[in-house]
Amino acid sequence: MSEQVVVIGGGLAGVEAAWQLANKGFKVKLYEMKPKKFSPAHHLPLLAELVCSNSLKAKRLESAAGLLKEEMRRLGSVCMECADMCEVPAGGALAVDRDEFARLITEKIRNHGNIEIINEEVKKIPEGNVIVAAGPLASDTISEDIAAFCGEGLHFFDAAAPIVTLESIDAEKSFTASRYERGGDDDYINCPMNKEEYEAFYDELINAEGASLHSFDKRKDFYEGCMPIEVLASRGKDTMRFGPMKPVGLRDPRTGHRPWAVLQLRKENSKGTLYNLVGFQTNLKFPEQKRVFSMIPALHSAEFVRYGVMHRNTFIDSPRLLNGDYSFKARPELFFAGQITGVEGYMESASSGIMAGLNMARRLEGKETVIFPETTMIGALSRYISDESVVNFQPMGANFGVLPPIEPKIRDKKERYMALAQRGIKDLENYLKGCEEE
């Protein structure tokens, strides 16, 4: 085939995109700036280097991470093939020898006849068929060009509040209403607290243990405009009650009175299966977030699908810029993949690379691009990052909260998760059969 594709970035998303295209017969130029230039977090002169951890999360199918990995296997993932070859013992998780993992992938990519690895920094998005798979630590030069290309600044610091599932919120200890009755009655789920509950929560919050920041995350004005809730609380017992937990304009229908303090939850997706803790961006350690935020009565059994984070994480405003197939709305022959799209996690990034590569190949073959069923983890994530109803877009990892619920509801969580996983695999298989018959 005469068509050629440029892939920018040799991380997990980039190698998956290149692998999909090369196996379809397309020539790929894979640009990776290492070893000529390293980011602050990278050290190996290899592709697909794992930085933060060597764990790829849970193996069991009845987990969101396990379902995602099984879907990837069925799509011919090079990362999953190599991960299974260099697995190390890690209980129920799939962990790998990270050096061997990177070496195996680099070897496979280097030996593929349709892929040329070019060790140079790309400073500007080129014309033609391009997949941008620059990671969260992309070079300043390409980051500036991406920002200019997108017509807005990149989100260089990820200041995200936790996200919980709707079904885990105690409806008897919460109520739906908008402040001053402005907007829809169900725009927010309100979690009221009396004075005693609030003060106990406040005491634990200001004494909770925070997460340390990496050197490349530290910045003098880090907290400007995105102050962690624990930092705000440390400035006085009532600061939260005059900030994100202010009760004015709200009346608890159970008591007929205004609560002492209120946490508002806002829909995180159009289906309303996920809710964001408004104003609760935080730098607390994950177990501390679970412990302290569960002290809020309505969240006593909350299922956290994403904890709050504050760190450098370059990503674009995908709901406004990308289609569900990972193509750029204003330029169809340009695709984005990896954490820059707003998927979060090693395998999530790799799966987006699979989709970008697969859809680039289909476009070059004159076929319609694909978006997998919403019941699959890959399909649900692609819909999340392209969902225009998402406000204050923040990265999202694999979790069962992004999938449509099973009806009728299965009460046992393990059985429910297995049913969700089995449904996703079945729907993916049926969808792929349909694609083969085109």
C-alpha positions as CSV (number, residue, x, y, z in Angstrom):
1,M,0.0,0.0,0.0
2,S,1.3,3.5,-0.9
3,E,-0.3,5.3,2.1
4,Q,2.1,6.1,4.9
5,V,1.2,7.2,8.5
6,V,3.3,9.1,11.0
7,V,2.9,8.1,14.6
8,I,4.3,10.6,17.1
9,G,5.3,9.0,20.4
10,G,6.7,5.5,21.2
11,G,4.8,4.9,24.4
12,L,2.2,2.2,24.8
13,A,-0.4,4.1,22.7
14,G,2.1,4.8,19.9
15,V,3.3,1.2,19.6
16,E,-0.2,-0.1,19.6
17,A,-1.3,2.3,16.9
18,A,1.8,1.5,14.8
19,W,1.3,-2.3,15.3
20,Q,-2.4,-2.1,14.1
21,L,-1.5,-0.1,11.0
22,A,1.6,-2.2,10.1
23,N,-0.4,-5.5,10.4
24,K,-2.9,-4.0,8.0
25,G,-0.1,-3.5,5.4
26,F,0.5,0.3,5.9
27,K,3.9,1.8,6.2
28,V,4.5,3.6,9.5
29,K,7.1,6.1,10.6
30,L,7.2,5.9,14.4
31,Y,8.9,9.0,16.0
32,E,10.3,8.6,19.5
33,M,12.7,11.3,20.8
34,K,14.5,8.9,23.1
35,P,17.4,8.3,23.5
36,K,18.4,11.7,22.1
37,K,16.1,13.4,24.5
38,F,14.5,12.1,27.7
39,S,11.6,13.4,29.8
40,P,12.2,13.9,33.5
41,A,10.5,10.5,34.2
42,H,12.0,8.3,31.5
43,H,15.4,6.5,31.6
44,L,15.4,3.6,29.2
45,P,16.3,4.0,25.5
46,L,13.4,1.7,24.6
47,L,9.8,2.0,23.5
48,A,6.8,1.5,25.8
49,E,8.7,2.3,29.0
50,L,6.6,1.9,32.2
51,V,7.3,4.8,34.5
52,C,5.2,4.8,37.7
53,S,4.6,1.1,38.3
54,N,5.1,-2.3,36.7
55,S,1.6,-3.3,37.5
56,L,-1.1,-3.4,34.8
57,K,-3.8,-3.8,37.5
58,A,-6.1,-6.8,38.1
59,K,-6.1,-9.9,35.9
60,R,-9.5,-11.3,36.8
61,L,-12.2,-10.9,34.2
62,E,-14.8,-9.7,36.7
63,S,-12.8,-6.5,37.2
64,A,-12.8,-3.4,34.9
65,A,-9.1,-3.7,34.3
66,G,-9.4,-7.4,33.6
67,L,-12.2,-6.8,31.1
68,L,-10.2,-4.1,29.3
69,K,-7.1,-6.4,29.0
70,E,-9.2,-9.2,27.6
71,E,-10.8,-7.0,25.0
72,M,-7.3,-5.9,24.0
73,R,-6.1,-9.4,23.6
74,R,-8.9,-10.1,21.2
75,L,-7.9,-7.1,19.2
76,G,-4.3,-8.3,18.7
77,S,-2.6,-6.0,21.3
78,V,1.2,-6.1,21.1
79,C,1.3,-4.8,24.7
80,M,-0.8,-7.7,26.0
81,E,1.2,-10.2,24.1
82,C,4.4,-9.0,25.6
83,A,3.0,-8.5,29.1
84,D,1.9,-12.1,29.2
85,M,5.4,-13.2,28.1
86,C,7.2,-11.3,30.9
87,E,4.7,-11.6,33.8
88,V,6.1,-11.6,37.4
89,P,4.2,-12.8,40.5
90,A,1.8,-10.2,41.8
91,G,-1.2,-11.9,43.4
92,G,-4.3,-11.1,41.4
93,A,-2.6,-8.4,39.4
94,L,-0.8,-8.6,36.1
95,A,2.7,-7.2,36.8
96,V,5.6,-7.4,34.4
97,D,9.4,-7.2,34.4
98,R,9.4,-3.6,33.1
99,D,12.8,-3.7,31.4
100,E,11.9,-7.0,29.6
101,F,8.5,-5.6,28.7
102,A,10.0,-2.6,27.0
103,R,12.7,-4.8,25.4
104,L,10.2,-7.2,23.9
105,I,7.9,-4.5,22.5
106,T,10.9,-2.6,21.0
107,E,12.2,-5.8,19.4
108,K,8.8,-6.6,17.9
109,I,8.3,-3.0,16.5
110,R,11.8,-2.8,15.2
111,N,11.6,-6.1,13.4
112,H,8.3,-5.4,11.7
113,G,8.9,-4.7,8.1
114,N,6.3,-2.0,7.8
115,I,7.5,0.1,10.7
116,E,10.5,2.5,10.7
117,I,11.6,3.9,14.1
118,I,12.9,7.4,13.9
119,N,14.7,8.7,17.0
120,E,14.0,12.4,16.7
121,E,11.9,14.9,18.5
122,V,8.9,16.0,16.5
123,K,8.3,19.7,17.2
124,K,5.3,20.4,15.0
125,I,2.3,18.2,13.9
126,P,3.0,17.4,10.2
127,E,0.5,17.4,7.4
128,G,-1.0,14.1,6.1
129,N,-2.0,11.0,8.0
130,V,-0.8,11.5,11.6
131,I,-1.5,9.9,15.0
132,V,-0.4,12.0,17.9
133,A,0.4,9.7,20.8
134,A,2.6,12.1,22.9
135,G,2.3,11.1,26.5
136,P,1.6,13.1,29.7
137,L,5.3,14.3,29.7
138,A,5.4,15.4,26.1
139,S,8.2,17.8,25.3
140,D,7.5,21.5,25.7
141,T,7.9,22.1,22.0
142,I,5.3,19.6,20.7
143,S,3.0,20.5,23.6
144,E,3.0,24.1,22.6
145,D,2.2,23.2,19.0
146,I,-0.6,20.9,20.1
147,A,-2.0,23.6,22.2
148,A,-1.9,26.1,19.3
149,F,-3.3,23.5,17.0
150,C,-6.2,22.8,19.4
151,G,-6.9,26.5,19.7
152,E,-6.6,26.4,23.5
153,G,-4.1,25.7,26.2
154,L,-3.4,22.1,27.3
155,H,-4.3,21.0,30.8
156,F,-0.8,20.7,32.1
157,F,-1.9,20.0,35.6
158,D,-4.5,17.5,36.5
159,A,-6.5,18.8,39.4
160,A,-9.4,16.3,39.6
161,A,-12.0,15.7,42.2
162,P,-13.0,12.1,43.1
163,I,-15.8,10.4,41.1
164,V,-18.3,7.9,42.6
165,T,-21.0,5.7,41.2
166,L,-24.7,6.7,41.4
167,E,-25.8,3.4,42.8
168,S,-23.4,3.7,45.7
169,I,-24.8,7.0,46.9
170,D,-27.3,6.7,49.8
171,A,-30.5,8.2,48.4
172,E,-32.0,8.3,51.9
173,K,-29.2,10.6,53.2
174,S,-29.2,12.9,50.1
175,F,-31.6,14.9,48.0
176,T,-31.6,16.3,44.5
177,A,-31.9,20.1,43.9
178,S,-30.2,23.1,42.4
179,R,-29.1,26.0,44.5
180,Y,-31.9,28.6,44.7
181,E,-33.9,26.2,42.4
182,R,-32.0,27.4,39.4
183,G,-31.7,24.7,36.7
184,G,-33.2,21.3,36.8
185,D,-34.4,19.6,40.0
186,D,-31.9,16.7,39.4
187,D,-28.9,18.7,38.3
188,Y,-27.1,18.0,41.6
189,I,-27.3,15.3,44.3
190,N,-26.8,17.1,47.6
191,C,-25.1,15.5,50.6
192,P,-26.1,17.4,53.7
193,M,-24.3,17.4,57.0
194,N,-25.3,18.6,60.4
195,K,-22.8,20.6,62.6
196,E,-21.6,17.5,64.5
197,E,-21.0,15.5,61.3
198,Y,-19.3,18.4,59.6
199,E,-16.9,19.1,62.5
200,A,-15.9,15.4,62.7
201,F,-15.3,15.4,59.0
202,Y,-13.3,18.7,59.2
203,D,-11.0,17.3,62.0
204,E,-10.2,14.2,60.0
205,L,-9.7,16.1,56.7
206,I,-7.1,18.5,58.0
207,N,-5.1,15.7,59.7
208,A,-5.3,13.3,56.7
209,E,-2.1,12.2,55.0
210,G,-1.3,13.9,51.7
211,A,0.5,12.3,48.7
212,S,3.9,13.5,47.8
213,L,4.6,15.3,44.5
214,H,7.2,14.3,42.0
215,S,9.8,16.8,41.3
216,F,8.4,17.5,37.8
217,D,5.0,18.1,39.4
218,K,6.1,20.8,41.7
219,R,5.4,24.4,40.7
220,K,5.3,27.5,42.8
221,D,1.8,28.4,41.7
222,F,0.6,24.8,41.7
223,Y,-2.5,25.5,43.8
224,E,-3.6,28.7,42.1
225,G,-7.1,28.2,40.9
226,C,-7.2,24.5,41.9
227,M,-6.8,24.5,45.7
228,P,-7.0,21.1,47.3
229,I,-10.0,20.8,49.6
230,E,-7.7,19.9,52.5
231,V,-5.6,23.1,52.0
232,L,-8.8,25.2,51.9
233,A,-10.0,23.5,55.1
234,S,-6.7,24.2,56.9
235,R,-7.3,27.9,56.6
236,G,-10.2,27.7,59.0
237,K,-13.1,25.6,60.2
238,D,-15.7,27.4,58.2
239,T,-13.8,28.0,55.0
240,M,-15.4,25.0,53.3
241,R,-18.9,26.2,54.4
242,F,-18.3,29.5,52.6
243,G,-16.8,27.6,49.6
244,P,-17.7,24.3,47.9
245,M,-19.8,23.1,50.9
246,K,-21.9,26.2,51.3
247,P,-25.5,25.4,52.2
248,V,-27.1,28.7,51.1
249,G,-29.9,28.3,48.6
250,L,-30.6,24.7,49.6
251,R,-33.2,23.2,51.8
252,D,-33.2,19.6,53.0
253,P,-36.7,18.2,52.3
254,R,-36.2,15.8,55.2
255,T,-35.9,18.5,57.8
256,G,-37.4,21.5,56.0
257,H,-34.3,23.5,57.0
258,R,-31.0,24.6,55.5
259,P,-28.2,22.1,56.3
260,W,-25.1,23.1,58.2
261,A,-22.9,22.1,55.2
262,V,-23.6,20.4,51.9
263,L,-21.4,18.6,49.4
264,Q,-22.8,18.7,45.9
265,L,-22.4,15.9,43.4
266,R,-22.6,16.7,39.7
267,K,-23.2,14.3,36.8
268,E,-19.9,13.2,35.2
269,N,-21.4,11.5,32.1
270,S,-24.6,11.9,30.1
271,K,-26.1,8.7,31.4
272,G,-25.8,9.9,35.0
273,T,-24.1,6.7,36.2
274,L,-21.1,8.6,37.6
275,Y,-21.0,11.7,39.9
276,N,-18.2,14.2,40.6
277,L,-17.6,15.6,44.1
278,V,-17.8,19.3,43.2
279,G,-14.9,21.4,44.5
280,F,-13.2,18.4,46.1
281,Q,-9.9,18.4,44.1
282,T,-7.4,16.9,46.5
283,N,-3.9,15.7,47.0
284,L,-4.7,13.2,49.8
285,K,-3.5,9.6,49.5
286,F,-6.1,7.3,48.0
287,P,-6.9,5.3,51.1
288,E,-7.3,8.6,53.0
289,Q,-9.7,9.9,50.4
290,K,-11.8,6.7,50.8
291,R,-11.7,7.0,54.7
292,V,-12.3,10.7,55.1
293,F,-14.9,11.3,52.3
294,S,-16.9,8.3,53.3
295,M,-17.6,10.2,56.6
296,I,-20.1,12.2,54.6
297,P,-23.3,10.4,55.5
298,A,-24.6,10.0,51.9
299,L,-21.2,8.6,50.9
300,H,-20.8,6.1,53.7
301,S,-20.7,3.2,51.1
302,A,-19.5,5.2,48.1
303,E,-17.7,3.3,45.4
304,F,-14.9,5.5,44.1
305,V,-14.2,4.8,40.4
306,R,-11.6,7.6,40.4
307,Y,-9.8,9.3,43.3
308,G,-8.8,12.9,43.2
309,V,-5.3,13.7,41.8
310,M,-3.1,16.7,41.4
311,H,-0.1,16.2,39.1
312,R,1.2,17.1,35.8
313,N,-0.9,15.4,33.1
314,T,-1.0,16.9,29.6
315,F,-4.4,16.3,28.0
316,I,-6.6,18.0,25.5
317,D,-10.3,18.9,25.9
318,S,-11.3,15.8,24.0
319,P,-15.1,16.2,24.3
320,R,-14.9,19.4,22.3
321,L,-12.1,18.3,19.9
322,L,-12.3,14.5,19.3
323,N,-14.8,12.1,17.8
324,G,-15.5,8.8,19.5
325,D,-13.1,7.1,17.0
326,Y,-10.3,9.3,18.3
327,S,-10.1,11.4,15.1
328,F,-9.8,15.2,15.3
329,K,-13.1,16.8,14.4
330,A,-11.5,19.6,12.4
331,R,-9.0,17.4,10.5
332,P,-10.3,13.8,9.8
333,E,-6.9,12.4,8.8
334,L,-5.4,13.3,12.3
335,F,-6.0,11.1,15.3
336,F,-4.9,11.4,18.9
337,A,-4.2,8.5,21.2
338,G,-2.9,7.8,24.8
339,Q,-3.3,9.9,27.9
340,I,-3.3,13.1,25.9
341,T,-6.9,12.1,25.0
342,G,-8.0,11.8,28.6
343,V,-7.9,8.1,29.1
344,E,-5.9,7.3,32.2
345,G,-3.7,4.3,32.9
346,Y,-1.2,2.1,31.0
347,M,-3.7,-0.2,29.4
348,E,-6.3,2.5,28.8
349,S,-3.7,4.4,26.9
350,A,-2.7,1.3,24.9
351,S,-6.3,0.6,24.1
352,S,-6.8,4.1,22.7
353,G,-3.7,3.4,20.5
354,I,-5.4,0.3,19.2
355,M,-8.5,2.2,18.3
356,A,-6.6,5.1,16.7
357,G,-4.5,2.7,14.6
358,L,-7.5,0.5,13.6
359,N,-9.6,3.5,12.6
360,M,-6.8,5.2,10.7
361,A,-6.4,1.9,8.7
362,R,-10.1,1.8,8.1
363,R,-10.2,5.3,6.9
364,L,-7.3,4.7,4.5
365,E,-9.1,1.6,3.2
366,G,-12.2,3.7,2.5
367,K,-14.2,2.1,5.2
368,E,-16.2,3.8,8.0
369,T,-14.4,4.1,11.3
370,V,-15.7,2.1,14.2
371,I,-16.7,2.8,17.8
372,F,-17.2,-0.4,19.8
373,P,-20.4,-1.0,21.7
374,E,-21.0,1.0,24.9
375,T,-21.1,-2.3,26.8
376,T,-17.4,-2.9,26.1
377,M,-14.8,-1.1,28.2
378,I,-12.9,0.2,25.2
379,G,-16.2,1.5,23.7
380,A,-17.3,3.1,26.9
381,L,-14.0,4.9,27.4
382,S,-14.1,6.2,23.8
383,R,-17.6,7.5,24.4
384,Y,-16.5,9.2,27.7
385,I,-13.7,11.1,26.1
386,S,-16.0,12.3,23.3
387,D,-19.1,13.0,25.4
388,E,-19.9,16.7,24.9
389,S,-22.1,16.7,28.0
390,V,-19.0,16.2,30.2
391,V,-18.3,19.4,32.1
392,N,-14.8,20.2,33.4
393,F,-13.3,17.2,31.6
394,Q,-10.9,15.1,33.5
395,P,-9.0,11.9,32.6
396,M,-10.8,8.6,33.3
397,G,-9.5,5.1,33.7
398,A,-11.3,1.8,33.2
399,N,-14.2,1.3,35.7
400,F,-17.6,-0.4,35.6
401,G,-19.3,2.9,36.3
402,V,-18.8,3.9,32.6
403,L,-20.8,0.9,31.4
404,P,-24.6,0.7,31.1
405,P,-26.0,-1.1,34.2
406,I,-27.2,-4.6,34.1
407,E,-31.0,-4.9,34.2
408,P,-32.5,-6.2,36.3
409,K,-29.9,-5.2,38.9
410,I,-27.7,-8.0,40.4
411,R,-27.3,-7.2,44.1
412,D,-24.1,-9.3,44.6
413,K,-21.2,-7.0,43.4
414,K,-19.0,-9.9,42.2
415,E,-21.8,-11.5,40.2
416,R,-22.8,-8.1,38.8
417,Y,-19.2,-7.4,37.7
418,M,-18.9,-10.8,36.1
419,A,-22.2,-10.3,34.2
420,L,-20.9,-6.9,33.0
421,A,-17.7,-8.5,31.8
422,Q,-19.3,-11.4,30.0
423,R,-21.8,-9.1,28.3
424,G,-18.9,-6.9,27.1
425,I,-16.9,-9.8,25.7
426,K,-20.0,-11.2,24.0
427,D,-20.9,-7.8,22.4
428,L,-17.3,-7.3,21.3
429,E,-17.2,-10.7,19.6
430,N,-20.5,-10.1,17.8
431,Y,-19.3,-6.6,16.7
432,L,-16.0,-7.9,15.3
433,K,-17.9,-10.6,13.4
434,G,-19.9,-7.9,11.8
435,C,-16.8,-6.0,10.8
436,E,-15.3,-9.1,9.3
437,E,-18.4,-9.6,7.1
438,E,-18.1,-6.1,5.6
